[in-house]
Amino acid sequence: MTACHADGYTVPKDMVKSGRRIARNGQTSSYFGEQRIMKARYTVGRGAGPHTIDYDLGGGKSQHGIWKFEGDALHICFSQPGKPRPIAFTAGKGLTLTSWKRVAP
């Protein structure tokens, strides 16, 4: 993780440095250090921008977001569970905006 803004607040850099995401075979998990903060099945749409991502969190909960690549950076903006999909890559109340750098396995 290279940056994170959650619900209108900037996550401290020390915490961001410990952030990582593992995604494969339609499943993703996000961590801060060893603590998993999210596990979900996901689907992506690659139509006309912005691209979409939907998380199935289980128990009937879902989150909707948008994503884009800029070079080696992946940017994802998603709303709180049950809220409408964001329309722009902005940080704000009810939104989480994250940036990730790919690390080769």
Buried (B, 14 or more C-beta within 10 A) or exposed (E): BBBBBEEEEEBEEEEBEEBEBEBEEEEBBBBBEEEEEBBBBBEEEEEEEBBBBBBBBEEEEBBBBBBEEEEEEBBBBBBBEEEEBBEEBEBEEEBBBBBBEEEEE
